[in-house]
Amino acid sequence: MFLQTLSTSHVMLSRVDAYYAGQLVASDLPIADGAVTVDRGSKTRRSLSLSIADPKWLPWKATDPLAAYGQQLVVSRGIRFSNGAEEWVPLGTFRINEPSGDVHFGPVSITGTTAESSIIDDKFQAPVTTRGYTGCVDAITALIRQTLPDSVIVNQTAGARNPACAVATWDAGADRWDAVSKIALAMQAEIYVDAQNRFVIRDLPDIVNGAVVWDIAEGEGGNLISSARSMPRTAVFNGVVASGENTASGSAPVSGIAVDNNPSSPTRWGGPFGKVTKTISSALWVSSADCLAAAGYALFDAIAPNVQTSLSSLPNPALEGNDIIRLSHVGRKERYLVQSLTIPLTADGAFSLNLRGGKDEVA
């Protein structure tokens, strides 16, 4: 019902509530402007920018609702149907990072990020090892809950995979989220915080065969008003070198390379596109087979065209940063992976999508 209504006349709703120490301290803040950005390429998957006109919301004390001492903003966007009923979708839970504004005239500007930020901030205070953990998901869960004990970790990989975790060690001062991400990468998955404030472990989406979650189409009954397209070669690679050096296990350094060897591919290795290499590394890859598997996994995403499409359409706030959409315009149907999107919190805000190309379909 929600998706169908996006293409028809409706009233757009948005809501921001402030919490401190788990308690609601301000509800339904008066939003002047704002947006939530979802970006697969960012360490914090979701970020918030918010503007409130009234300067009375500018914090002065550490316990004020919009101060930056652990206060969180829970953001939702919804629609009101013609019968008066409402439906809401969450956009995320954001730690306030920086409130600022003119003390006399405002507005109050606020930025925030999702819970990855708390893991990033909590650097290892002593050397940490994965020794003793049965599987990768167990190690990920432990490292996250050492910082956020009540966090929810959801394993959405195929078959809820939990492969054995190689022994690796991180030094004191190392980035905890980097360790978590590398463990996820070692099991050929990605991890991020979703709109429901959960840490989600998920396989890389299959653009060719995966399910389409939303159709964007022009014409009568469609939701596309206009679109612009560019195709830079930035962030497109046709070779991936994966290397592993595990001092904890005493193993010799290992490596593996995967290249696009499809003769019909526009990014084939050594073809007109050239040779463009991406390098990745992890102490959790202890064999050449591990490195080859990691390189092949990364190559799947690396060779996808970096199509930047600016869309003028009614926003779909339920989209995630790895969803697959179908875009129908100028007589073509194409599948895309959502790389990033910006969801406005006001009716006149701009909705934009950055897409990674996948597969043409017959229009």
N, C-alpha and C positions, 0 to 999 in steps of 0.2 A: 504494500500500500504506500509506504514512504517513497520508494523510488518512482512509482507511477505518478505520484502527486507532484514530484519535482518538475515535471513537464507541463503542469497545469497551474491555473491560478491558485495561489495560496498565500498565507501570511508567514513571513520568516520570523523566527524567534531565536534569541540567544540569551544565555544566562551565565554569569560568573559569580561563584560563591567563594568566600575566603575562609580558610581554616587555619587554626593555630593550635599546636599540641593536640591534634585530633578533634578539636571542638570547632563548631561553626561560629565564626565571630562577625561575619557580615554576609548577608544574603542578597542576591540579585543586584549586584553593583551596577551603577548607572553607566553603561558603556557609551562613550562618544565615538570611539573608533577602535579597531583592533583586528587581529588575524591570528590564526594558528597555522604554522608552517610545518609540514611533514616532509622529511628529507632522508632518504635511504643512505645518502652519502655522509651524513653528519653523525658524530658520536652520540649526540642526543637526538633521537629520532624526531621528537616534536619540540617546537619552541613557540612561545607566545609573545605577542606585542599587544599592549592594551593602553588605551587612553581614556581617562576620566576627566571631564571638564572641570568639576568643582575642586578647588585647591584644598578643601577641608579634608580630602582623602590622603593628602601628603603626610606620610608618617613622621612623627617626631620622637616617639618612644619605641623601644625595641619590641614592645608587645602590641603595638598598633596593628590593625588588621592587614595593612599593606606594607609592613616593614619586611626587611630581608633577613630575619633571624629564624628561619624555619617555617614561615608562613607559606601556605599553599593556596593556589587558585584552582578550583574545579570548574572546567569550562564545558558547556554543552551548546548545541545548536539544534533547533527543531522547526517544526511547521505546525500551523494551526489549520485544520481542515475546515471546510465550509460549514460543517455541523457544529463547530466550536471545539471539537476534540483536538488534543495536542499529542504529538509524538516527538520524542527527543532522542538524539544520539550523542554520546560523549565525545568530546574532542581532546580530553586529556586532563591530567592533574599536574600542575606546574609549580615548581618551587620558585618563589619570587627571588630574582637575582638583583634587580636594580630599580627602585622607584625614584623618580626625579620629577621636578617641575617648579614653576615660578610660585613662590609662597603666597603671592597676592592674587594672581590672575589664573594660575594653572596653565594648561591642563597638567594632570598627573600622568606621567608616562611610566609604564611598568613593563619589564621584560621577565620572562621566565622560561624554564626548561624542565623536561621530565626527569624521572628518577635516576637515569644514567648519571646525571650530574653528581648525585650523592656518592655513587660508586667511584666516579672519577676523582672526587675530592679526597676520598679516604685512601690515601697512598699506603702501601704496605709499611708497617712500622718495624718489621723484622723480615728476614728471608722467609718466603712461603713456598711450599712444594705441593704438588698434586699427589705425592706418594700417600697411599692409604685409601684413596678414593676408587671405588669399583669402576665407575663409568664417568664419562664426560659430563653428563647432566648432574651427577652427584657433586662433582667438583664445582661446577658453575653455581649450583644451589648454595653450597657452603660458602663460597667467596662472596656471593651477594648478601646472604643472610648474616654474615659477620658484620656487615654495615647496616642493613635494613632487616632486622629479625622477622618482621611480619610480612615481608614481601611475598607476592604470589609469583611462582615460576611455572609457566605452562609449556610443556613440550609438545609442539604441534608438528614435529617431523613425522614422516611416513612410518607408521608402525610404532610411534613414540620411541624412536631409536635411542639407545644409551650405550654407545660403544665404549670399549675399554679406553681408559685415559692414560696416555704415556706419562712417565714421570718427568716433570719439569720444575724448575725453581726460578722464582723471581726475587731479586734483591730488595732490601729495604729501600723505600722511596719509589719503587716502581708503581706504575699506574695499574690499579686494580681492575678497572674496566677493560684496559688493554688485555690483561690476562684472561678475563672472562670472554672477551671477543675472540681471542686466539684459541681458546678451548672449543668454542662454538665452531670456529673455522676448521679446527682439526676434525670435527665430526661432520664437516661439509654442510654447515648450517649457518644461519645468521641469528643474532639476538638483538632485541630492541624492546623498549617499553611502549605498549600500545595505548589506545585511547582509554582503556579501562584501568590503567595504571598497573598492568601486569608485565612481567618480564617474559617475553615470548621467544621461544627457540623454534625456528622455522626453516624448512628447506628452501633453497632458491626456487623461485617460481618457474614453471615451465611455460614460456610464452607461447610455444607452438601448440601444446596439448592441454594446457591448463584451462580451468573454467573462467569464462568472462563474467565479471561481477557487475559491469555496467556498460550500457550502450550509449554512445554520444552520436547523435545523428542530426543532419540538417533536414530541412523541408517541413511539410505540414506534420504536426504532432511531435516534431523533434525538439531537442533541447540545445542544439548548437546554433548560435547566432552568427559567429564569425570565427575564423581561425587563421593563424599565421604559422609558418613553418621554416625552420632552419635545420641544417644537418652538419654541425661542426665535427671535425675528427677528434676534437678534444675528448679524452676519457674513453677512446676506442683503442683497443690493443689486439694484436693478432698473435701474440706469444706471451706466455707466462712462465717465469722461472721461479720455482719454489725451492727454498733451501731450509735445511734444519741443522742446528748445532746444539746438541744436548749435553751440557757439561755435567748435569746431574747423573746421567746414566753412563757417562764415560764413552759414549758412542762417537765414532768418527763423523765429521760433517758429511751430510748427504744433500743431494739436490735432484731435481727433475724438471724437465721442460715440456710444455705442451704448446703446440702451434696449430693454427688453423690450416689444415692440409686439405680442405675441401676444394677441389679444382674449380667448382662453380661458385665459390664464395667470393664476394667483392673484397673481402679482407684476407684472402689466402696469403699465407706466408711467402714472401718473395715475389708476390704479384704487383700490380700497379700501386697498391696501397703501401707497399714497402714492408719493412720489418720494424714493428713497433712493440717493444717488450715491456711488460710489467713485472716487477719483482716483488715477491712476498716471502716472508720467513716466519718460522715458528720453532721454538724448542720442542714442541710436541710432535714434530715429524722426525722420527728416528730411523726411518729406512727410505731407500729410494722409492719404494712403492708408495709410501705415505706422501712423499713429495710429488710424485706423478699424479696421484689421485687429487691432491690439493690443487695442482696446476691445472688439471683438466676441469675441475669444478669451477675454478676462477675464470678459466677461458670462456666458458659458456656465457658468463655475464659480460666479459671484456669485449667480445666481438660484436655485441648488439649495437646497432647504430644509435648514436646519441642525438635523437631527434628532439629538438626543442620546439614545442607547439604551444602557442598562446591561444587559449580558447576563451570565447565569450559565451558563457552558458550559465544556466542555473547551477549553483554549486551543489555538489554531493558531499556532505560532511561525513558520510560513512566510509569514504575511501581510505585505504591504508597505503603506505608507501611501497608495497610490493604487490598490489592488486593488478589484475589484468583487465584492460578495458578494450572495447571495440569502437573505433572511430570511423564513422561513415560520412564522407564528404567528397565533393568533386568527382563523383562516380566511382569512388574507391572505398573498400572496406579493409581496415588494417587493425591488427592486434598490437597492443602496446603494453609494456610494463610501466606502471606509475613509478617514476624515480623520485619526484617531489611534487608537492602541491601546496597551495596557499588557500586557506578557507577563511573568508571574511566573517567578522562578527556583526556586521551591519548590512542592511539591505542594499546599500549602494557601493559596497566594497567589491574589489576585483577578485575574481576567482581565476587562478592560473594553474596549469599543469606542465610539468617537465616529464617527457616520456622517453623511454628506451624502446627502440623499434624491435619488432619480432617477425610477424608473418602477414603477408598480404592475403586477403580473402577475396573471392569473387563477389563483386557488388551486385 
